[in-house]
């Protein structure tokens, strides 16, 4: 039996010419791009904002506190010459997200990169003490908000011909613990959300998860650092807690052309949890 088909053969791009091989600088060049980072005024978000601007992107810094966004925006513009737009928004409140998206498109006309980084993991004495208000607040900012914002932006990205969305999750989503049950459940939902959005808006829009482990940010001031450091010695391959700037490589990889064939996946940046 013949196996021939009347269908035209697949067009395979010519990768033999040296000129088709991008340089490392090209793979991490964000010149002319616009990146929106929620929770962008502090912690990992701040480092991602700084890195994207340093690589040529104009940035939108989103946080509940406008003064923090404005302070970082001034720093970015002074140090990089890029445009930095501060915007106050509670990501967990759906009614505020349309205004955020409209404001960004009114100023820049596009969004090339959206990083859903805003999150919260409030402390509680015991699981019995977790109130409905606390539980809802955790889900709103870690899951519901990222869903709504991603959908609003992705639909416009499709019309524009492309874009990238990064959902910042946590290794708690795959290694739950009594101290973080609502947060871990929300982040597990975010992992699943990434896969669904990647399918819904692909191939035009790429959607991935950056799954972070413990980082020494301002949030870590509330930790028992001695205990956490001791745990990291036995629970991670690298036997330490990360510094904030160590998120930059993974963030730039997922945000740009270096990850052009990567979508719907979770990239762990956690020191190799065991």
C-alpha positions in Angstrom: 0.0 0.0 0.0 1.4 3.4 -1.0 2.1 5.8 1.9 2.3 8.8 -0.4 0.0 11.7 0.2 -1.3 14.5 -2.0 -0.8 16.9 0.8 2.0 19.4 0.3 5.1 18.7 2.4 5.6 20.8 5.5 7.7 23.9 5.0 10.9 23.5 7.1 12.7 26.8 7.8 16.3 26.9 6.6 18.6 27.0 9.6 21.8 26.2 7.7 22.8 29.8 7.1 24.8 31.4 9.8 22.8 34.6 9.4 19.7 32.9 10.7 21.3 32.1 14.0 20.4 34.8 16.5 23.0 36.2 18.8 22.6 36.0 22.6 22.1 39.7 22.7 19.2 39.4 20.2 17.6 36.6 22.2 17.4 38.9 25.2 16.7 42.2 23.5 13.5 43.9 24.5 14.0 47.2 22.6 10.6 48.6 21.6 8.7 46.2 23.8 6.1 47.0 26.5 6.1 44.9 29.6 3.5 45.0 32.4 4.5 43.6 35.8 1.9 43.3 38.6 3.4 43.4 42.1 6.1 45.3 40.3 7.2 47.7 42.9 9.0 45.3 45.3 10.5 41.8 45.6 10.8 39.7 42.5 8.6 42.0 40.6 11.0 44.9 41.1 13.9 42.9 39.9 12.0 41.8 36.8 11.0 45.4 36.0 14.6 46.6 36.4 15.9 43.8 34.2 13.3 44.3 31.4 14.0 48.0 31.3 17.8 47.4 31.3 17.2 45.3 28.2 15.3 48.0 26.4 11.7 47.6 27.4 9.2 50.3 28.4 7.6 49.1 31.7 4.3 49.4 33.5 4.8 49.0 37.3 1.5 47.9 38.9 1.0 47.8 42.7 -1.6 48.8 45.3 0.7 51.6 46.5 1.1 54.3 43.9 4.0 56.0 45.7 6.1 52.8 45.5 5.4 52.5 41.8 6.3 56.1 41.2 9.5 55.8 43.1 10.7 52.8 41.1 9.5 54.5 37.8 11.7 57.5 38.5 14.6 55.1 39.2 14.0 53.2 35.9 13.8 56.4 33.8 16.9 57.9 35.3 19.0 54.8 35.0 17.8 53.3 31.7 16.1 56.1 29.7 13.1 53.9 29.2 9.6 54.9 29.8 8.1 53.7 33.1 4.4 54.0 33.9 3.3 53.7 37.5 -0.2 52.5 38.1 -2.1 51.8 41.3 -4.3 48.7 41.1 -5.6 46.0 43.4 -5.2 42.9 41.1 -7.6 40.9 43.2 -10.5 43.3 42.3 -11.8 42.6 38.8 -13.5 46.0 38.5 -10.1 47.6 38.6 -8.5 45.5 35.8 -10.3 46.9 32.8 -9.1 50.4 33.8 -5.5 49.2 34.1 -5.6 47.6 30.6 -7.3 50.6 29.0 -4.7 53.0 30.6 -1.7 50.9 29.3 -3.1 50.7 25.8 -4.0 54.3 25.8 -0.4 55.3 26.6 1.6 52.6 24.7 -0.9 51.1 22.2 0.2 47.5 23.0 1.4 45.0 25.6 4.1 42.6 24.5 4.8 41.0 27.9 2.4 40.6 30.9 3.9 39.2 34.1 1.3 38.2 36.7 3.5 38.5 39.7 1.3 40.0 42.4 0.5 37.6 45.2 -0.1 37.3 48.9 0.3 34.6 51.6 -1.0 35.9 54.9 0.1 34.2 58.1 -2.4 32.4 60.4 -2.1 30.6 63.6 -3.9 27.4 62.5 -6.1 26.2 59.7 -9.1 26.6 61.9 -8.3 30.3 62.1 -8.5 30.8 58.3 -11.5 32.9 57.8 -13.6 33.0 54.6 -12.4 36.6 54.1 -8.8 35.6 54.3 -9.3 32.6 52.0 -11.2 34.6 49.4 -8.5 37.4 49.5 -5.8 34.8 48.8 -7.6 33.3 45.9 -8.6 36.7 44.5 -5.1 38.1 44.2 -3.3 34.8 43.4 -5.7 33.2 41.0 -8.9 35.2 40.0 -7.0 38.4 39.3 -4.3 36.8 37.1 -7.0 34.9 35.2 -9.0 38.1 34.4 -6.0 40.2 33.6 -4.5 37.5 31.3 -7.7 37.1 29.4 -8.1 40.9 28.9 -4.6 41.3 27.6 -4.3 38.0 25.7 -7.3 38.8 23.6 -5.7 42.0 22.5 -2.3 40.3 22.0 -4.0 37.9 19.5 -5.3 40.8 17.5 -1.9 42.4 17.5 -0.2 39.2 16.3 1.6 38.0 19.4 2.6 38.4 23.0 3.9 36.6 26.1 2.3 36.0 29.5 4.2 34.8 32.6 2.3 33.6 35.7 4.5 33.7 38.7 3.7 30.7 40.9 5.4 29.0 43.8 6.9 25.6 44.6 4.4 25.6 47.4 1.9 24.6 44.6 3.6 21.2 44.3 4.9 21.0 47.9 2.1 22.1 50.1 2.4 22.7 53.9 0.1 23.5 56.8 1.3 27.1 56.9 0.4 27.9 53.3 -2.6 25.8 52.4 -4.8 28.5 50.8 -1.9 30.1 49.0 -0.6 26.8 47.7 -4.0 25.8 46.5 -4.3 29.1 44.6 -0.9 28.8 43.0 -1.7 25.2 42.0 -4.8 26.7 40.3 -2.5 29.2 38.6 -0.3 26.4 37.2 -3.4 24.8 35.7 -4.5 28.2 34.4 -1.3 28.6 32.5 -1.9 25.4 30.6 -5.5 26.3 29.7 -4.5 29.8 28.6 -1.6 28.5 26.5 -4.1 26.3 24.6 -6.8 29.0 24.3 -4.5 31.7 22.9 -1.8 29.7 21.2 -0.1 29.8 18.8 -0.2 33.6 18.8 0.3 34.1 22.5 2.7 32.1 24.6 1.8 31.5 28.3 4.2 30.0 30.9 4.6 29.6 34.6 7.7 30.8 36.5 7.5 28.7 39.6 9.7 30.3 42.3 11.1 28.8 45.5 12.0 30.8 48.6 13.7 34.2 47.9 15.1 36.7 50.3 12.8 39.6 49.5 11.0 42.1 51.8 8.3 39.4 52.4 11.0 37.2 54.0 11.2 39.7 56.9 8.2 37.9 58.3 9.8 34.5 58.1 11.7 32.6 60.8 14.9 32.9 58.7 17.0 30.6 60.8 14.4 27.8 60.5 13.9 28.4 56.8 17.6 28.4 56.1 17.9 25.2 58.0 15.1 23.7 56.0 16.7 24.8 52.7 19.9 22.9 53.7 18.0 19.6 53.4 15.1 20.4 51.0 17.0 21.9 48.1 19.9 20.7 46.0 21.6 24.1 46.2 21.1 24.2 50.0 20.3 27.8 50.3 17.6 30.5 49.8 17.8 32.6 46.7 18.6 36.3 46.3 16.0 38.4 44.4 18.2 39.0 41.3 18.4 35.3 40.7 15.0 35.4 39.2 16.1 37.6 36.3 17.6 34.9 34.0 14.4 32.8 34.1 12.1 35.8 33.7 14.0 37.2 30.7 14.1 33.7 29.1 10.4 33.2 29.4 9.6 36.8 28.3 11.5 36.9 25.1 12.5 35.2 21.9 15.0 32.9 23.8 11.9 30.8 24.7 10.2 31.0 21.3 9.2 27.3 21.4 8.1 27.2 25.0 4.5 27.5 26.0 2.2 25.9 28.6 5.1 24.9 30.9 6.3 25.6 34.4 9.9 26.6 34.8 11.1 26.0 38.4 13.5 28.4 40.0 13.7 26.9 43.4 17.3 25.6 44.0 16.2 22.1 43.1 13.6 21.1 45.7 13.9 17.6 46.9 
